């Protein structure tokens, strides 16, 4: 519990933990991300923090966004300095990782984006797969916008689909590139007819594949 309280009173740690919880990352992942920031905390400490200070399991994305927004509200004041400070804080908090995580919603891609913001690059995600998925999603949006009569929106998504197609042509798929390389290889074979043993020895061979003359010589030498 002491580590959980430590996380609560350290703004940087609090930001990492809460934004990661919004992205639905597990305690082990969050503890590893804290260590990358130079903050030592165990998965159990993260679990306790969630239980007592930031339990959002029963909230949807809209409710989480509202909760984060309430935190940034400033009290009404007539002091111009405090108003200016509140305005600056509101502008700065537009890039708050907690806001961005809540905006992305609960999705595997949201978790990947969140980890990348903290310098953890995915090792199992293929760029070609993401580009292909983005092209498919953009193409669907083109059709939906066209059917809705939203020409400008349809044109924007068509541009996205075109860009993703060009990216796929540049990036490619490693497996497809390997298969293409293998298809380009041609096995060269010698079509000359292989002669038989009888043709090679002109009939002068035994079951031991030795010339008859040599076997007769070996037997004669053995007899003497």
VEXDREN-2710 file (C-alpha; in Angstrom, 1 decimal):
% VEXDREN-2710
k/r/px/py/pz
1/UNK/0.0/0.0/0.0
2/UNK/2.9/2.3/0.6
3/UNK/4.0/2.0/-3.0
4/UNK/0.4/2.8/-4.2
5/UNK/0.4/5.9/-2.1
6/UNK/3.7/6.9/-3.5
7/UNK/2.3/6.6/-7.0
8/UNK/-0.7/8.7/-6.0
9/UNK/1.5/11.6/-4.8
10/UNK/3.9/11.6/-7.7
11/UNK/2.3/13.3/-10.8
12/UNK/4.4/11.6/-13.4
13/UNK/3.7/8.1/-12.0
14/UNK/0.1/9.0/-11.5
15/UNK/-0.2/10.0/-15.2
16/UNK/1.4/6.8/-16.4
17/UNK/-0.7/4.5/-14.2
18/UNK/-4.0/6.2/-14.9
19/UNK/-3.6/6.5/-18.6
20/UNK/-2.5/2.9/-18.8
21/UNK/-5.5/1.8/-16.8
22/UNK/-7.8/3.7/-19.2
23/UNK/-6.1/1.8/-22.1
24/UNK/-6.9/-1.5/-20.1
25/UNK/-3.3/-2.6/-19.8
26/UNK/-2.5/-5.2/-17.2
27/UNK/-0.6/-4.4/-13.9
28/UNK/2.6/-6.2/-15.2
29/UNK/2.7/-4.0/-18.3
30/UNK/2.1/-0.8/-16.3
31/UNK/4.8/-1.7/-13.8
32/UNK/7.2/-2.3/-16.7
33/UNK/6.3/1.1/-18.2
34/UNK/6.9/2.8/-14.8
35/UNK/10.4/1.2/-14.7
36/UNK/11.2/2.6/-18.1
37/UNK/10.4/6.1/-16.6
38/UNK/12.7/5.4/-13.6
39/UNK/9.9/4.7/-11.2
40/UNK/10.0/1.5/-9.2
41/UNK/6.6/-0.1/-8.5
42/UNK/5.4/-3.7/-8.4
43/UNK/2.3/-5.0/-10.2
44/UNK/0.7/-5.4/-6.8
45/UNK/1.1/-1.7/-6.1
46/UNK/-0.6/-0.9/-9.4
47/UNK/-3.4/-3.2/-8.5
48/UNK/-3.9/-1.5/-5.2
49/UNK/-3.8/1.9/-6.8
50/UNK/-6.5/0.9/-9.2
51/UNK/-8.7/-0.6/-6.4
52/UNK/-8.5/2.4/-4.0
53/UNK/-7.9/5.4/-6.3
54/UNK/-8.8/4.8/-9.9
55/UNK/-11.3/2.0/-10.3
56/UNK/-13.0/2.6/-13.7
57/UNK/-14.1/-0.9/-14.5
58/UNK/-17.8/0.2/-14.4
59/UNK/-17.3/3.3/-16.6
60/UNK/-17.6/3.5/-20.3
61/UNK/-15.3/5.7/-22.5
62/UNK/-17.6/8.7/-22.3
63/UNK/-17.8/8.6/-18.6
64/UNK/-14.0/8.3/-18.3
65/UNK/-13.6/11.3/-20.6
66/UNK/-16.0/13.3/-18.4
67/UNK/-14.1/12.3/-15.3
68/UNK/-10.8/13.5/-16.8
69/UNK/-12.5/16.7/-17.9
70/UNK/-13.9/17.4/-14.5
71/UNK/-10.4/17.3/-13.0
72/UNK/-9.2/20.1/-15.3
73/UNK/-12.1/22.5/-14.3
74/UNK/-10.9/25.5/-12.4
75/UNK/-12.9/27.3/-9.7
76/UNK/-14.5/30.6/-10.6
77/UNK/-12.3/33.5/-9.6
78/UNK/-11.9/37.2/-10.4
79/UNK/-8.1/37.1/-10.1
80/UNK/-6.7/37.6/-13.6
81/UNK/-3.5/35.7/-12.8
82/UNK/-5.5/32.6/-11.6
83/UNK/-7.7/32.9/-14.7
84/UNK/-4.6/33.0/-17.0
85/UNK/-3.1/30.0/-15.2
86/UNK/-6.3/28.0/-15.5
87/UNK/-6.5/28.9/-19.2
88/UNK/-2.9/27.8/-19.7
89/UNK/-3.5/24.5/-17.8
90/UNK/-6.6/23.8/-19.9
91/UNK/-4.6/24.2/-23.1
92/UNK/-1.7/22.1/-21.9
93/UNK/-4.0/19.3/-20.8
94/UNK/-5.3/18.8/-24.3
95/UNK/-2.4/16.5/-24.8
96/UNK/-2.9/14.7/-21.5
97/UNK/-2.2/11.0/-22.1
98/UNK/-5.3/10.2/-20.1
99/UNK/-7.5/12.3/-22.4
100/UNK/-5.9/10.7/-25.5
101/UNK/-6.4/7.2/-24.0
102/UNK/-10.0/7.8/-23.2
103/UNK/-10.6/9.2/-26.7
104/UNK/-9.1/6.1/-28.3
105/UNK/-11.5/3.9/-26.4
106/UNK/-11.0/0.2/-25.5
107/UNK/-9.2/-1.4/-28.4
108/UNK/-6.0/-3.3/-29.1
109/UNK/-4.8/-0.5/-31.3
110/UNK/-5.5/2.0/-28.5
111/UNK/-3.2/0.1/-26.2
112/UNK/-0.5/0.0/-28.9
113/UNK/-0.7/3.7/-29.4
114/UNK/-0.6/4.4/-25.7
115/UNK/2.6/2.3/-25.3
116/UNK/4.2/4.0/-28.3
117/UNK/3.7/7.4/-26.6
118/UNK/5.9/6.1/-23.8
119/UNK/8.6/4.8/-26.1
120/UNK/7.6/1.1/-26.3
121/UNK/7.5/0.0/-29.9
122/UNK/5.5/-3.0/-30.8
123/UNK/7.5/-6.0/-32.1
124/UNK/4.6/-8.2/-33.3
125/UNK/2.7/-5.7/-35.4
126/UNK/3.4/-5.7/-39.1
127/UNK/3.2/-2.3/-40.8
128/UNK/1.7/-3.9/-43.9
129/UNK/-1.2/-5.3/-41.8
130/UNK/-1.9/-1.9/-40.3
131/UNK/-1.8/-0.2/-43.7
132/UNK/-4.1/-2.9/-45.2
133/UNK/-6.6/-2.5/-42.3
134/UNK/-6.5/1.3/-42.6
135/UNK/-7.2/1.0/-46.4
136/UNK/-10.2/-1.3/-45.8
137/UNK/-11.6/1.0/-43.1
138/UNK/-11.1/4.1/-45.3
139/UNK/-12.8/2.3/-48.3
140/UNK/-15.8/1.5/-46.1
141/UNK/-16.0/5.1/-45.0
142/UNK/-15.9/6.2/-48.7
143/UNK/-19.0/4.1/-49.4
144/UNK/-20.8/5.2/-46.3
145/UNK/-20.1/8.9/-46.9
146/UNK/-21.1/8.6/-50.6
147/UNK/-24.4/7.0/-49.7
148/UNK/-25.0/9.7/-47.1
149/UNK/-24.4/12.5/-49.6
150/UNK/-21.3/13.7/-47.9
151/UNK/-19.0/14.3/-50.9
152/UNK/-16.2/16.1/-49.1
153/UNK/-16.0/13.5/-46.4
154/UNK/-16.0/10.7/-49.0
155/UNK/-13.2/12.4/-50.9
156/UNK/-11.1/12.7/-47.8
157/UNK/-11.4/9.0/-47.1
158/UNK/-10.7/8.2/-50.7
159/UNK/-7.5/10.1/-50.4
160/UNK/-6.6/8.0/-47.3
161/UNK/-7.4/4.8/-49.1
162/UNK/-5.1/5.9/-52.0
163/UNK/-2.3/6.8/-49.6
164/UNK/-2.5/3.4/-47.9
165/UNK/-2.4/1.6/-51.2
166/UNK/0.7/3.5/-52.2
167/UNK/2.2/2.7/-48.8
168/UNK/1.5/-1.0/-49.2
169/UNK/3.3/-0.9/-52.6
170/UNK/6.3/0.6/-50.8
171/UNK/6.3/-1.4/-47.6
172/UNK/5.1/-4.8/-48.8
173/UNK/4.7/-8.0/-46.8
174/UNK/7.9/-9.9/-45.9
175/UNK/6.3/-13.2/-46.6
176/UNK/5.0/-12.1/-50.0
177/UNK/8.4/-10.7/-50.9
178/UNK/10.0/-14.0/-50.0
179/UNK/7.5/-16.0/-52.1
180/UNK/8.0/-13.6/-55.0
181/UNK/11.8/-14.1/-54.7
182/UNK/11.4/-17.9/-54.7
183/UNK/9.1/-17.8/-57.7
184/UNK/11.8/-16.0/-59.6
185/UNK/14.3/-18.8/-59.0
186/UNK/14.4/-21.3/-61.8
187/UNK/16.0/-24.8/-61.3
188/UNK/18.3/-25.6/-64.1
189/UNK/18.4/-29.3/-64.9
190/UNK/20.6/-31.3/-67.3
191/UNK/18.3/-33.1/-69.7
192/UNK/21.1/-35.4/-71.0
193/UNK/20.1/-39.1/-70.8
194/UNK/22.1/-40.8/-68.1
195/UNK/23.8/-43.9/-69.4
196/UNK/23.3/-47.3/-67.8
197/UNK/26.0/-49.3/-66.1
198/UNK/26.0/-51.7/-69.1
199/UNK/26.6/-48.8/-71.5
200/UNK/29.4/-47.4/-69.4
201/UNK/31.3/-50.8/-69.1
202/UNK/30.3/-52.1/-72.5
203/UNK/29.0/-55.3/-70.8
204/UNK/32.2/-56.0/-68.9
205/UNK/31.0/-55.8/-65.3
206/UNK/30.0/-58.1/-62.5
207/UNK/27.5/-57.8/-59.7
208/UNK/30.3/-56.0/-57.8
209/UNK/30.4/-53.4/-60.6
210/UNK/34.1/-54.2/-61.3
211/UNK/35.4/-54.9/-64.8
212/UNK/35.6/-58.6/-65.6
213/UNK/39.2/-58.4/-66.5
214/UNK/40.2/-56.9/-63.2
215/UNK/38.3/-59.5/-61.2
216/UNK/39.9/-62.3/-63.2
217/UNK/43.3/-60.8/-62.5
218/UNK/42.6/-60.5/-58.8
219/UNK/41.4/-64.2/-58.6
220/UNK/44.5/-65.3/-60.5
221/UNK/46.8/-63.4/-58.2
222/UNK/45.0/-64.9/-55.2
223/UNK/45.5/-68.4/-56.4
224/UNK/49.2/-67.9/-56.7
END
